[in-house]
Amino acid sequence: MASPEIIDILQQVFLRLPPGIWFIVDDTDEFSPSLRKAVSLNANRYKNLLILSGIMFNFGGNYRFSLQKLNDIKISLQENVIINITRVYLH
């Protein structure tokens, strides 16, 4: 589970988003809208937030996303924020 401080930060991030729009968590210029751009974070701060929350982790020199951590955060914030998670893999 992410620390209470990180959960508070994520709650503030998610509460700033307009409702009903799906945002991509991966920081890429190929798809829009991106969560990083929606909350106006630079790439380094966004990456640090994802790593500190456990959403993103280093695996064999590559970064991956943890669906379990996203679900944990969804449960932690369910009283204040509705989060829907969809996983997509593109070649």
C-alpha positions, 0 to 999 in steps of 0.5 A: 500500500502506498503511504498516506502522503502519496495517497493524499497527493494522488487524491488531489491530482485526481480531484483536479481532473474533469469527470467523465474523461479517461486519461492515459497513465503512461507518459507518451506523446502518442496518446491523449489525454495524458494524466501528466499533462492534465495535472501540469507536472513535468516528466520527472516529477510525474515519473517520481510520483508514479514510482513513489506510489508503486504504480510504476516500478523498475523490472529488469532495466525497464519500467512497468505499471502495476495494475495491483497498485492502481487497484489499491489506490482505487480502493483507497480513494473510492469514497472521494474519487471514482476511478475506472481502470482499463488495461490496453497493450499495443504492439 
